[in-house]
Amino acid sequence: MANTAETDIIHDPLGREFITPENITGQVTSAGKSAILGGLVAEGYVDIPSRTSRLLRRDETDGVHKIHTTLADLALGIREGAYLEIEEVREGVFYATQLPPNPSGRYAKDMELKGVLRLRRYVPEMKAIFPLPPLDWIEGKRVTEWERRHVLRDGFTRPFPEHAIDELRQRLTGVVEEITRVEDLDLVHDPHTLFVVNSTLPTTVAAAKKFLLTGEKTEQDGIEEHLQGIRVLAATALEVYL
């Protein structure tokens, strides 16, 4: 899949031209959004790193996965019209999407669902891929694969500072709210949104590519029940542990 495909140039209400990116979306943490995005980049898509006011995680590289930006600089970018969209995903935590360059090509973006929905006001058929973490029980353990990924990603094996606990609490709250939003909008049955359980990365990337090229949605059995399982785990963690 080369990055020289024909791409429609859209105009927003301010008259700015922009190319619609293919989006990897959702606030369900540890679902593998960055890995899926990397798989699409390997197939010729061009990544548009988000700007964010939050501190980068230990597995993120500034300028590659995200671009750490102060609130003052984000405000300056807003005044200069530099962003395709900007969202406050949690209190005091902002993400912004820079306007992509205009040459023909295919762009991929890790974009919050709110941003996708905002851009769909102008591009109703904009595609979005919503990865979900697997909920398989780990053999011999009393945790699911999603919980195991959180342990590794958030460093629960090391001393855990209070600010990191607060961030995890906010992220899990975002998971519960996001799944409610998905249900309210019936996005599981939206033809332009693919929900995929990211059990194995190659299979997930293949499903994403097929959806972006043809619009065909595969592996959809049990998605609504899977979303419910994620919500129960997140809500239980908030109530019992956080």
trRosetta pair geometry for C-beta under 8 A, 3 or more apart (Angstrom, degrees):
i j d omega theta_ij theta_ji phi_ij phi_ji
1 5 7.7 -26 -174 -36 82 128
1 43 4.6 29 49 160 114 101
1 44 4.7 -155 100 39 74 128
1 45 7.6 4 111 -42 122 77
1 106 7.3 -38 152 38 109 158
1 209 6.8 -151 -30 -147 151 113
1 213 7.4 -117 -105 -78 128 120
2 5 6.8 145 83 -38 77 79
2 44 5.0 -147 -139 -150 20 155
3 44 4.3 -163 -41 167 82 90
3 45 6.4 149 -97 -100 106 22
3 46 5.8 87 -147 -32 147 95
3 105 4.4 18 163 -151 91 96
3 106 5.2 -122 -132 35 71 83
4 104 6.2 52 -162 108 53 108
4 105 6.4 -23 -91 -97 31 66
5 104 7.0 -148 83 162 35 102
5 105 7.1 80 44 -144 68 24
5 106 5.4 34 42 -46 116 107
6 104 6.2 -44 -118 -152 36 126
7 19 5.2 29 139 -148 132 114
7 20 7.4 -163 -175 45 100 73
7 104 5.4 159 24 -148 96 67
7 105 6.2 -33 -8 57 143 33
7 106 6.5 179 -76 -82 126 53
7 107 7.8 72 -139 2 158 90
8 19 7.6 142 82 -136 47 66
8 20 6.7 9 72 14 94 110
9 17 5.1 -2 176 -165 114 107
9 18 7.2 149 -158 69 70 21
9 19 6.0 -46 -105 -82 65 69
9 102 6.6 30 -113 -147 127 95
10 17 7.2 138 73 -153 38 54
10 18 5.8 -33 65 67 87 75
10 19 7.4 133 17 -109 85 20
10 20 5.9 57 -3 -45 132 98
10 122 5.9 114 168 139 133 116
10 123 5.6 -65 -95 -67 162 114
11 15 5.7 -16 -171 -146 115 36
11 16 6.7 150 -149 69 65 34
11 17 5.9 -35 -92 -91 72 54
11 18 7.8 131 -102 18 27 73
11 122 8.0 -134 84 -169 43 133
12 15 7.3 -51 69 16 63 17
12 16 5.1 -4 37 53 105 90
12 18 6.5 28 -27 12 105 120
12 84 7.8 175 -52 -148 145 66
12 122 5.9 -69 -114 -83 63 169
13 122 7.6 -129 -34 -84 76 125
14 81 6.6 -156 139 -136 161 127
16 81 6.6 -178 -70 169 143 120
16 99 6.7 -92 161 -114 132 142
17 102 6.1 34 116 -106 126 121
18 84 5.5 121 -146 -113 158 109
18 99 5.4 -111 -105 -146 107 90
18 100 6.4 98 -160 40 84 83
19 100 5.0 -73 51 80 103 126
19 101 7.8 -3 11 83 128 41
19 102 6.6 159 -33 -122 110 45
19 105 7.4 37 174 63 167 76
19 107 5.8 110 107 8 119 131
20 107 7.9 179 107 57 31 109
20 119 7.1 144 -128 160 95 130
20 123 5.0 165 -98 -166 142 173
20 126 5.2 -130 -172 -110 131 103
21 48 6.0 -102 -85 14 154 131
21 97 7.9 -137 20 -167 139 136
21 100 6.3 135 -59 -37 106 147
21 107 3.9 -75 -109 104 91 102
21 108 6.0 142 -176 -115 105 10
21 109 3.9 72 118 -8 151 117
21 111 7.3 135 81 -28 124 133
22 40 7.1 -142 87 -167 129 154
22 45 6.8 -78 45 -130 120 140
22 106 6.8 8 -4 -179 116 97
22 107 6.9 165 18 88 70 52
22 108 5.1 -29 69 -106 93 70
22 109 7.1 155 75 21 42 76
22 127 5.5 -12 -132 78 83 108
22 128 7.9 172 -173 -93 58 36
22 129 7.4 33 163 -6 96 106
22 212 5.3 10 -130 -122 149 126
23 108 7.6 160 -88 -161 24 57
23 109 5.1 -31 -107 73 70 92
23 110 7.6 115 -160 -118 69 14
23 111 4.4 -56 -142 38 118 116
23 115 7.9 -173 -135 96 147 103
23 116 5.2 -177 100 -96 166 115
23 126 7.0 41 2 155 118 108
23 127 7.0 174 31 100 78 59
23 128 4.4 -23 75 -114 108 80
23 129 6.9 -179 95 25 54 69
24 33 4.7 144 138 -155 122 90
24 36 5.5 154 -124 91 143 119
24 37 5.2 -114 12 -67 152 93
24 40 7.8 -163 -47 3 121 142
24 108 6.8 35 -15 177 101 100
24 109 7.1 -170 24 91 73 41
24 110 5.1 -32 71 -102 102 63
24 111 7.4 122 58 23 49 66
24 128 7.7 155 -95 -163 14 67
24 129 5.2 -27 -110 71 63 101
24 131 6.8 3 -164 -6 99 108
24 208 7.9 -5 -94 -136 98 142
25 33 7.9 148 -7 -123 5 128
25 110 7.7 155 -84 -162 40 47
25 111 5.6 -32 -94 78 90 73
25 112 6.6 76 -148 -177 88 14
25 113 4.9 106 167 -78 122 67
25 115 7.9 -156 -120 60 114 92
25 116 5.1 -30 -95 -28 152 144
25 128 4.7 -8 7 -171 132 116
25 129 6.9 142 19 68 77 45
25 130 5.5 -39 75 -91 87 75
26 31 6.5 -14 98 41 131 160
26 33 7.1 -170 59 -77 93 124
26 113 6.0 56 -83 -51 39 110
26 130 4.4 108 -52 -148 126 83
26 131 6.6 -153 44 48 143 57
26 132 7.6 -95 168 -74 166 63
26 178 6.3 102 -156 171 67 146
27 89 7.0 166 -102 -170 121 117
27 112 6.9 30 -66 -138 92 88
27 113 6.9 -82 -19 4 88 110
27 171 7.2 -163 173 -159 98 69
27 174 4.2 -103 160 142 145 112
27 175 5.8 -144 111 -81 94 49
27 177 7.6 0 65 70 149 90
27 178 4.2 -174 43 -54 109 149
28 31 4.7 67 101 -45 99 132
28 130 7.8 79 19 176 119 88
28 131 7.5 -140 72 95 115 64
28 132 5.9 0 98 -120 162 62
28 133 6.5 -149 146 -2 114 92
28 175 5.4 81 -107 -127 60 97
28 178 6.6 -137 -46 86 74 145
28 179 7.7 70 -73 -59 108 96
28 230 6.0 -16 -132 -180 126 151
29 150 7.2 74 109 -98 114 94
29 153 7.6 -170 158 99 107 157
29 171 5.1 30 -38 166 142 128
29 172 7.7 -68 20 -73 126 58
29 175 6.7 -81 6 -68 85 116
30 133 5.4 24 108 -80 85 144
30 146 6.2 127 98 -157 123 69
30 149 3.9 140 -177 119 131 124
30 150 5.5 -104 -28 -67 159 66
30 153 5.4 -147 -93 -2 107 154
31 131 4.2 149 146 108 114 97
31 132 5.6 -63 -135 -129 122 13
31 133 4.6 -113 -102 -47 62 77
31 198 5.7 114 174 22 70 132
32 35 4.4 -50 -169 44 88 117
32 36 5.6 92 128 -26 91 95
32 131 5.5 -98 66 144 88 154
32 133 7.2 133 -7 -94 92 74
32 198 4.3 -151 42 144 137 160
32 201 6.6 -147 -173 -98 144 91
32 204 7.0 73 102 90 141 168
33 36 5.9 -59 -149 38 29 109
33 37 6.2 31 154 -20 66 108
33 110 5.3 97 150 -127 123 112
33 131 5.9 -172 -78 39 65 126
34 37 5.6 -54 -148 37 31 114
34 38 6.4 35 152 -21 64 104
34 65 6.0 -4 -130 -136 130 111
34 110 6.8 -6 -83 -79 61 149
35 38 5.5 -51 -151 34 32 114
35 39 6.7 37 149 -22 63 101
35 198 7.8 121 74 -174 120 141
35 201 5.5 -84 145 -120 126 127
36 39 5.5 -50 -154 31 36 115
36 40 6.7 33 150 -16 65 101
36 129 6.9 -139 148 113 146 138
36 131 5.7 -174 -24 -52 153 146
36 198 6.8 -97 -58 -110 118 133
36 201 7.1 -151 -79 -145 63 85
36 204 5.8 -81 -102 126 108 120
36 205 6.0 -176 -139 -85 69 77
36 208 6.1 121 -171 -38 113 161
37 40 5.8 -55 -152 36 35 109
37 41 6.4 38 149 -21 66 104
37 47 6.1 78 166 -111 112 114
37 108 5.6 164 -144 133 81 126
37 109 7.9 -28 -125 166 122 3
37 110 5.6 -52 -65 -55 149 99
38 41 5.5 -50 -146 34 35 114
38 42 6.5 40 153 -22 64 102
39 42 5.7 -51 -153 31 32 114
39 43 6.9 24 149 -13 61 107
39 201 6.5 -179 -61 170 138 101
39 202 7.8 176 -128 -105 138 42
39 204 7.7 131 35 91 164 89
39 205 3.5 -99 149 -109 151 137
39 208 7.4 108 93 54 123 137
40 43 5.6 -61 -155 39 38 109
40 45 4.3 -6 146 29 95 142
40 108 4.6 120 109 -83 139 164
40 205 6.9 -158 -54 -144 64 96
40 208 6.5 -81 -72 119 109 134
40 209 7.3 175 -107 -77 80 83
40 212 7.9 84 -127 -12 121 162
41 44 7.8 -177 -173 40 30 12
41 45 5.4 -84 -90 73 42 85
41 46 7.2 72 -124 -113 83 19
41 47 5.2 -22 -87 -38 124 105
41 108 6.5 -121 -63 47 72 136
43 205 7.7 162 -27 174 131 115
43 209 6.3 -135 -152 -102 175 124
44 106 6.6 61 115 53 92 119
45 106 5.0 -75 -112 111 74 102
45 107 6.5 106 -171 -145 88 14
45 108 4.0 51 152 -18 140 115
46 100 7.7 120 97 -151 119 122
46 105 5.8 26 1 144 127 134
46 106 6.9 144 14 86 80 53
46 107 5.1 -42 69 -108 90 68
46 108 7.0 161 69 20 36 75
47 107 7.7 128 -106 -162 10 71
47 108 5.7 -36 -97 73 59 92
47 109 7.4 133 -155 -89 56 46
48 97 6.4 54 124 -158 127 88
48 98 6.2 -148 -175 57 108 89
48 100 5.3 -82 -87 -87 139 99
48 107 5.7 31 -27 -176 113 118
48 108 7.5 180 11 79 80 42
48 109 4.9 -18 52 -97 107 97
49 63 6.8 132 59 -175 171 25
49 64 6.6 160 -87 139 142 13
49 65 6.5 108 -130 124 112 14
49 66 5.8 172 -177 -115 104 22
49 67 5.3 106 119 -24 121 94
50 66 5.4 -27 70 -127 84 82
50 67 7.0 -157 100 27 39 80
50 95 4.9 -15 179 -164 135 100
50 96 6.6 138 -168 63 78 42
50 97 6.2 -47 -113 -85 78 63
50 109 7.7 99 -61 -168 87 89
50 110 6.1 -86 -21 79 118 94
50 111 7.4 155 -80 -94 119 55
51 66 7.4 118 -120 -177 19 78
51 67 4.7 -40 -102 75 67 104
51 68 7.9 96 -157 -150 65 3
51 69 4.2 10 -174 1 108 141
51 74 6.6 168 127 -98 126 93
51 77 7.3 91 70 12 166 171
51 83 7.8 -98 37 -100 125 115
51 95 7.1 144 78 -160 53 48
51 96 4.4 -19 62 60 105 99
51 97 7.9 -162 21 -69 83 18
51 98 6.7 88 -17 -44 111 94
52 56 7.8 121 74 -79 121 73
52 66 5.0 -26 18 -174 120 129
52 67 7.2 134 18 67 69 52
52 68 6.5 -44 72 -109 77 48
52 69 6.6 126 55 30 26 88
52 93 7.2 4 -171 -175 98 83
52 94 6.7 176 -145 90 53 55
52 95 5.0 -13 -98 -103 89 70
52 96 7.5 -175 -72 19 43 70
53 68 7.8 80 -132 -160 20 65
53 69 6.3 -62 -81 79 58 71
53 70 6.8 56 -127 -156 87 22
53 71 5.3 42 -123 -69 137 74
53 74 6.2 -56 -65 -24 107 145
53 92 7.2 -116 105 156 135 65
53 93 6.0 -163 70 -140 98 44
53 94 4.7 56 1 42 119 87
54 68 7.8 -102 79 -122 43 87
54 93 4.8 21 -61 -137 108 106
54 167 7.8 108 -154 -130 128 125
55 68 7.2 18 -130 -121 35 128
56 60 4.2 -130 -175 86 103 122
56 61 7.7 146 173 -46 150 3
56 62 5.9 -125 -31 -70 161 80
56 65 7.4 118 -148 77 116 114
56 66 5.8 -178 -107 66 102 119
56 68 5.5 -90 -34 -61 105 116
57 60 4.7 90 54 -1 77 109
57 153 7.5 -12 -175 178 148 88
58 155 7.2 64 18 -48 142 133
59 65 7.9 69 118 -33 69 170
59 153 7.2 -74 8 -140 140 75
60 64 7.7 -178 -176 73 64 91
60 65 4.1 -116 -146 71 87 142
60 66 5.6 3 -180 22 136 103
61 64 4.0 19 84 36 109 125
61 65 5.6 109 43 3 65 97
62 66 7.1 -47 -117 84 49 68
62 67 6.4 78 -168 -126 72 45
62 68 5.4 -50 -120 7 111 101
63 67 5.7 61 -86 -100 44 85
69 73 4.8 -119 -174 87 93 121
69 74 5.4 113 122 -58 119 86
69 77 7.7 -3 176 -11 150 139
69 96 7.3 -51 58 35 149 121
70 73 4.7 92 56 9 82 100
70 74 7.0 -142 97 -5 43 86
71 74 5.5 -52 -147 36 35 114
71 75 6.3 39 153 -22 66 103
71 94 7.0 107 -111 20 79 132
72 75 5.7 -53 -152 34 30 113
72 76 6.6 32 149 -20 63 103
73 76 5.4 -47 -148 33 38 115
73 77 6.5 41 151 -20 65 101
74 77 5.6 -53 -152 35 34 113
74 78 6.6 39 149 -23 65 101
74 86 7.0 130 -175 -143 110 141
74 94 5.7 96 -171 96 167 144
74 96 5.8 171 -138 -23 102 143
75 78 5.6 -49 -152 29 35 114
75 79 6.7 34 151 -17 65 102
76 79 5.8 -54 -153 36 34 110
76 80 6.3 21 153 -9 67 111
77 80 5.7 -64 -143 46 32 105
77 82 4.0 -81 -162 51 87 127
77 83 5.7 75 140 -33 113 103
77 96 6.5 99 99 153 144 163
77 98 8.0 -81 -164 -102 137 82
78 81 7.7 35 179 -69 30 31
78 82 7.5 -73 -57 36 21 85
78 83 6.5 -26 -92 20 59 123
78 86 6.5 -65 -89 9 104 159
78 96 8.0 -116 -65 -118 83 140
82 98 6.2 -36 154 -132 89 79
82 99 6.6 -128 -179 3 45 100
83 86 5.0 39 132 -46 158 101
83 96 4.6 -73 -120 -173 139 108
83 97 5.9 105 -164 68 87 53
83 98 6.1 -70 -109 -101 60 37
83 99 6.8 -173 -140 -35 12 75
84 97 4.4 -49 54 101 106 108
84 98 6.9 45 -4 114 93 16
84 99 5.2 135 -56 -89 85 57
84 100 7.3 11 -50 -8 138 76
84 119 7.2 14 155 -92 106 124
85 96 7.3 -171 97 -147 45 55
85 97 5.1 25 49 35 77 114
85 111 7.5 62 65 -153 128 120
85 115 4.3 136 111 -145 143 99
85 118 5.5 136 -132 83 136 135
85 119 6.1 -92 -46 -53 141 101
86 94 6.2 9 -179 -176 100 111
86 95 7.0 -180 -150 91 58 46
86 96 4.1 -9 -106 -105 94 87
86 97 7.3 -151 -72 20 53 66
86 115 7.9 72 -37 -101 4 112
87 94 6.9 165 86 -150 39 66
87 95 5.6 -7 58 57 87 89
87 96 7.9 172 20 -81 57 48
87 112 5.0 -112 66 62 152 142
87 114 4.8 129 -130 85 145 124
87 115 5.1 -110 -26 -57 130 93
87 118 7.7 -169 -74 -7 110 141
88 91 7.4 33 166 -111 115 25
88 92 7.6 60 -154 -11 109 11
88 93 6.8 114 -161 72 66 51
88 94 5.3 -39 -97 -93 63 77
89 93 5.6 -57 60 101 86 102
89 94 7.4 144 7 -118 78 24
89 95 5.7 33 -21 1 121 111
89 112 5.3 -145 -94 -106 117 152
89 114 7.3 -171 -101 23 74 129
89 174 6.8 29 163 -123 93 143
90 93 4.2 23 59 38 90 122
90 170 4.5 64 -147 169 145 130
90 171 7.5 -59 -63 -71 146 53
90 174 6.3 -75 -75 -63 102 125
91 170 7.3 -119 28 -128 86 134
93 170 7.7 121 6 137 142 150
95 111 7.9 162 129 -141 133 52
95 112 5.8 132 61 -19 142 120
95 115 7.4 -87 95 -40 112 140
97 109 6.3 34 -130 -162 125 141
97 111 6.1 2 -72 -108 136 107
97 115 6.4 116 -12 -171 129 148
100 107 5.0 -39 -128 -101 160 167
111 115 4.6 -111 176 84 105 129
111 116 5.5 126 109 -56 119 86
111 128 7.8 -94 68 -122 109 108
112 115 4.8 95 64 4 79 104
112 116 7.3 -145 99 -5 43 85
113 116 5.4 -51 -149 35 39 114
113 117 6.3 37 155 -18 70 104
113 128 7.6 95 -118 177 71 154
113 130 7.5 35 -90 -105 112 113
113 178 6.3 124 19 -143 146 102
113 181 6.7 135 113 106 144 140
113 182 7.8 -79 -148 -71 161 85
114 117 5.8 -56 -149 38 31 109
114 118 6.3 34 151 -23 64 105
115 118 5.5 -51 -147 33 33 113
115 119 6.4 25 157 -12 66 106
116 119 6.1 -62 -150 40 29 104
116 120 6.3 34 152 -26 65 107
116 126 6.7 -163 -161 108 83 126
116 128 4.9 43 -151 -88 151 144
117 120 5.5 -50 -146 30 33 116
117 121 7.8 53 151 -33 56 84
117 185 7.7 -100 -109 -113 130 164
118 121 6.2 -38 -178 2 39 112
119 122 6.1 -62 -170 43 53 98
119 123 5.8 -14 150 39 87 104
119 126 5.8 18 112 -2 108 170
120 123 6.0 -78 -118 77 40 63
120 124 5.4 67 -176 -118 83 39
120 126 5.3 -127 -91 37 78 114
120 192 7.9 142 -121 99 126 147
121 124 7.8 27 -127 -74 9 71
123 126 4.3 76 111 -46 111 105
124 192 7.7 167 144 -7 61 164
125 192 5.5 -165 -156 -98 50 140
126 192 6.6 86 77 166 39 136
127 192 5.3 -127 -101 -171 54 82
127 193 7.5 167 -159 -83 54 38
127 194 7.5 15 -173 -3 98 101
127 211 6.9 153 -166 137 133 99
127 212 5.9 155 108 -112 161 69
127 215 7.8 -130 -97 -104 124 70
128 192 6.8 60 19 134 79 83
128 193 5.0 -11 68 -114 96 79
128 194 7.4 -171 96 28 50 68
129 193 7.8 168 -88 -160 24 55
129 194 4.9 -17 -116 66 70 104
129 196 6.6 -19 -168 15 97 117
129 208 5.0 17 -116 -125 158 103
129 211 6.7 130 -91 79 103 145
129 212 7.8 -46 -49 -56 120 98
130 182 7.6 124 -174 -110 165 131
130 187 7.3 75 -17 132 158 130
130 193 6.1 22 -9 -180 116 101
130 194 6.7 177 25 87 73 48
130 195 4.8 -28 75 -100 107 68
130 196 7.4 142 75 19 55 67
131 195 8.0 148 -99 -157 17 50
131 196 5.7 -35 -110 72 63 86
131 197 7.8 103 -165 -127 66 15
131 198 4.5 26 -168 -37 116 123
131 204 6.5 43 -119 -165 115 136
132 195 6.2 29 -20 -175 118 92
132 196 6.9 -180 21 86 84 35
132 197 5.0 -43 75 -102 102 60
132 198 6.6 169 66 5 42 81
132 223 7.6 153 5 -146 153 82
132 226 5.8 91 136 136 156 126
132 227 7.1 -96 -113 -81 145 67
132 230 6.6 -114 -157 -51 107 147
133 145 6.7 -161 163 103 99 94
133 146 4.0 110 115 -103 135 96
133 149 6.2 -132 -142 33 138 150
133 197 7.6 -5 113 -154 13 73
133 198 6.4 -38 -104 55 39 98
133 230 7.2 121 50 -107 91 118
134 144 7.5 -156 116 168 68 101
134 145 4.5 8 87 68 100 141
134 146 6.6 -165 76 -48 46 81
134 197 5.8 84 -87 173 68 106
134 198 6.9 -113 -31 78 82 54
134 199 4.5 79 -72 -99 131 77
135 144 4.8 -28 -161 -164 57 143
135 145 6.7 -146 -113 40 10 90
135 146 5.7 -14 -96 -8 61 118
135 226 6.6 -177 3 -145 127 82
135 229 5.0 -1 -103 130 173 139
135 230 6.9 -126 -71 -68 124 71
135 233 7.3 -162 -126 -31 113 146
136 144 6.5 132 71 -156 31 81
136 145 4.9 38 55 -16 83 119
136 199 7.4 69 -14 -125 126 108
137 141 7.3 -173 174 75 77 77
137 142 8.0 -27 -155 -138 106 28
137 143 7.6 142 -147 88 65 29
137 144 5.8 -60 -93 -101 48 63
137 145 7.9 -112 -74 -25 6 74
138 141 3.9 -1 89 49 111 122
138 143 5.6 6 22 75 120 78
138 144 6.9 152 -15 -146 83 15
138 145 6.3 134 -62 -73 88 60
138 148 5.7 98 -55 -52 141 138
141 148 7.5 76 105 -77 159 114
143 147 4.1 -121 -171 88 105 131
143 148 5.6 130 117 -55 124 78
143 151 7.6 28 165 -25 165 132
144 147 4.9 99 53 8 72 100
144 148 7.1 -129 101 -5 40 88
144 233 6.9 -67 27 -109 140 150
145 148 5.4 -52 -147 35 35 116
145 149 6.5 39 153 -22 65 101
145 199 8.0 64 92 -126 167 71
146 149 5.8 -53 -154 32 31 111
146 150 6.8 33 149 -19 63 103
146 230 7.0 -179 -119 -116 172 86
146 233 6.7 92 86 115 137 164
147 150 5.6 -51 -154 33 37 114
147 151 6.7 43 149 -24 66 100
147 233 7.1 -126 -60 -171 101 132
148 151 5.6 -49 -154 29 36 115
148 152 6.7 25 153 -10 66 105
149 152 5.9 -59 -150 42 34 105
149 153 5.8 26 157 -15 70 114
150 153 5.8 -58 -132 44 29 105
150 154 5.5 -2 178 7 68 117
150 156 7.3 47 126 -23 79 126
150 168 7.9 90 -166 -141 116 119
151 154 7.0 -64 -126 49 13 89
151 156 4.6 -71 -140 36 68 124
151 157 6.9 69 171 -35 93 87
152 155 7.8 20 176 -68 24 40
154 160 7.6 34 144 -124 100 115
154 164 6.8 140 -170 172 98 116
154 168 6.0 48 -135 -89 152 124
155 158 4.8 -31 169 35 104 109
155 160 7.0 160 100 -96 89 83
155 164 7.7 -51 61 -176 109 157
156 160 6.3 0 -122 -69 54 131
160 164 5.5 -120 -173 81 78 127
160 165 6.1 90 141 -58 111 92
161 164 4.9 95 63 5 78 104
161 165 7.4 -140 103 -5 43 86
162 165 5.5 -53 -153 33 39 113
162 166 6.5 40 150 -20 68 102
163 166 5.5 -50 -151 35 37 115
163 167 6.5 39 150 -21 66 103
164 167 5.5 -49 -147 34 36 112
164 168 6.4 37 153 -19 65 103
165 168 5.8 -53 -148 37 32 110
165 169 6.3 36 151 -22 64 105
165 242 6.8 177 -178 -130 92 97
166 169 5.6 -53 -149 34 31 114
166 170 6.5 30 153 -17 64 105
167 170 5.7 -55 -151 37 33 110
167 171 6.3 31 152 -20 66 106
168 171 5.6 -54 -145 36 33 111
168 172 6.3 28 158 -14 67 106
168 242 6.9 -141 104 -105 101 143
169 172 6.1 -58 -147 39 27 105
169 173 6.3 31 152 -20 62 107
169 238 6.7 103 -145 -122 76 86
169 242 4.6 176 -99 171 97 136
170 173 5.5 -53 -148 37 32 114
170 174 6.4 37 150 -22 64 104
171 174 5.4 -51 -152 33 34 116
171 175 6.7 43 147 -26 63 96
172 175 5.3 -38 -151 23 40 117
172 176 6.9 40 152 -16 64 98
172 234 4.6 179 -165 -160 90 94
172 237 5.7 -108 -149 85 157 121
172 238 5.4 -174 116 -63 127 100
172 242 6.9 133 49 33 145 159
173 176 5.9 -53 -156 34 35 110
173 177 6.4 29 150 -13 67 109
173 234 8.0 180 -64 162 21 115
173 238 6.5 102 -72 -106 72 142
174 177 5.7 -58 -143 43 33 109
174 178 5.9 38 157 -27 68 108
175 178 5.8 -55 -145 33 26 112
175 179 6.6 21 160 -16 62 105
175 230 6.6 -118 174 150 120 105
175 231 7.1 -174 135 -104 93 55
175 234 4.2 -144 91 -118 132 162
176 179 6.3 -58 -152 35 27 105
176 180 6.7 28 151 -17 62 108
176 231 5.7 96 -120 -145 66 84
176 234 5.2 -159 -56 108 85 126
176 235 5.5 96 -100 -71 128 88
176 238 7.3 -45 -29 -9 140 150
177 180 5.7 -57 -153 37 33 114
177 181 6.4 36 149 -22 66 105
178 181 5.5 -54 -152 34 34 113
178 182 6.4 38 150 -22 66 102
179 182 5.4 -45 -148 32 37 116
179 183 6.5 37 152 -17 64 102
179 227 5.2 156 -143 179 113 102
179 228 7.8 149 174 -83 140 35
179 230 6.5 171 -75 87 144 109
179 231 4.6 -124 77 -74 160 113
180 183 5.8 -56 -152 37 32 110
180 184 6.3 33 152 -22 66 107
180 231 7.8 109 -47 -121 73 136
181 184 5.7 -52 -144 35 32 112
181 185 6.3 10 163 -1 66 112
181 187 8.0 24 123 -10 74 131
182 185 6.4 -72 -147 49 23 96
182 187 4.7 -84 -150 39 73 119
182 188 6.7 72 164 -39 106 82
182 227 6.5 -122 90 -148 144 149
183 186 7.1 22 -172 -75 33 46
183 227 7.6 165 -59 128 96 144
185 190 7.4 -3 134 -48 98 131
186 189 5.3 -28 161 41 98 105
186 190 6.9 131 111 -44 71 85
187 190 4.7 -34 -149 3 52 125
187 193 4.9 -32 180 78 95 162
187 195 7.7 111 118 -49 95 113
188 193 7.7 -87 -96 96 17 116
188 195 5.9 -29 -121 -1 74 142
188 220 7.9 126 -180 -161 92 105
188 223 5.6 161 -143 106 118 126
188 224 5.7 12 -116 -74 174 88
188 227 7.4 -108 -74 -18 126 147
190 193 4.3 44 81 22 115 110
191 215 6.8 17 167 -175 99 109
191 217 7.6 -137 -145 -22 54 127
192 215 7.9 -44 -100 -135 56 95
194 207 7.1 175 169 143 139 100
194 208 6.9 167 90 -111 148 60
194 211 4.4 -23 -59 -140 153 166
194 217 5.2 -169 -114 -118 90 96
195 220 7.2 90 65 -124 93 78
195 223 4.7 103 97 -158 133 136
195 227 7.6 -44 -160 -60 151 112
196 204 5.5 134 133 -138 130 85
196 207 5.1 151 -122 103 144 142
196 208 6.8 -110 16 -62 161 80
196 218 8.0 37 -107 75 107 74
196 219 6.2 66 -131 83 81 122
197 204 7.9 -120 94 -94 37 106
197 219 7.0 -117 31 147 89 125
197 223 7.6 -151 -38 -108 97 75
197 226 6.0 -102 -80 -156 119 162
198 201 6.8 26 -171 -91 98 54
198 204 4.5 20 -120 -88 76 156
199 203 6.9 -10 66 63 88 133
199 204 7.4 159 37 -50 53 106
200 203 4.6 67 76 15 99 111
200 204 6.8 179 85 -13 48 90
201 204 5.6 -61 -144 39 32 111
201 205 6.1 29 162 -18 70 106
202 205 5.9 -55 -144 38 29 108
202 206 6.3 32 156 -20 64 107
203 206 5.7 -55 -149 36 30 113
203 207 6.4 30 153 -18 64 105
204 207 5.8 -55 -150 36 32 110
204 208 6.3 33 151 -20 65 106
205 208 5.5 -52 -147 36 33 114
205 209 6.3 36 154 -20 66 104
206 209 5.8 -52 -147 35 30 111
206 210 6.4 30 155 -19 63 106
207 210 5.8 -54 -147 36 31 111
207 211 6.3 31 154 -19 64 107
207 218 5.1 -127 -130 60 101 109
207 219 6.0 -51 -113 23 147 123
208 211 5.8 -58 -150 37 30 111
208 212 6.3 25 156 -16 66 108
209 212 5.9 -59 -146 38 29 108
209 213 6.1 17 160 -11 66 113
210 213 6.1 -64 -144 43 26 104
210 214 5.8 -30 178 31 66 113
210 216 5.6 -55 148 68 103 103
210 218 6.4 25 86 -4 144 123
211 214 7.1 -79 -122 58 16 73
211 215 6.5 34 -164 -131 55 16
211 216 6.3 -119 -98 69 53 50
211 217 5.9 49 -109 -91 109 58
211 218 7.6 -127 -60 11 93 82
217 220 5.5 51 135 -58 108 126
220 223 5.4 -46 -165 -20 61 127
222 225 5.0 -56 -162 46 71 114
222 226 5.7 80 138 -31 85 100
223 226 5.5 -56 -148 34 32 115
223 227 6.5 36 154 -21 65 101
224 227 5.7 -48 -152 31 34 113
224 228 6.7 35 150 -19 62 103
225 228 5.5 -52 -153 34 36 114
225 229 6.5 41 149 -22 66 102
226 229 5.6 -51 -152 32 34 114
226 230 6.7 35 151 -18 64 102
227 230 5.8 -53 -152 34 34 111
227 231 6.5 33 152 -19 66 105
228 231 5.7 -54 -149 35 33 112
228 232 6.4 35 153 -21 66 104
229 232 5.8 -52 -148 33 32 111
229 233 6.5 29 156 -16 64 106
230 233 5.9 -58 -150 38 31 109
230 234 6.2 26 156 -16 67 109
231 234 5.9 -58 -145 40 30 109
231 235 6.0 25 160 -16 67 112
232 235 6.0 -59 -141 41 26 107
232 236 6.0 26 159 -21 64 111
233 236 5.8 -57 -144 37 26 110
233 237 6.3 27 157 -20 63 106
234 237 5.8 -55 -150 34 29 111
234 238 6.5 29 153 -18 63 106
235 238 5.7 -54 -150 35 32 113
235 239 6.3 25 155 -15 66 110
236 239 5.8 -60 -144 41 30 106
236 240 5.7 3 168 1 70 117
237 240 6.5 -64 -125 48 21 92
237 241 5.2 -37 -164 38 63 116
237 242 6.1 36 143 1 76 111
238 241 7.6 -32 -68 53 8 74
238 242 5.1 -54 -131 62 43 112
239 242 8.0 28 8 51 17 74
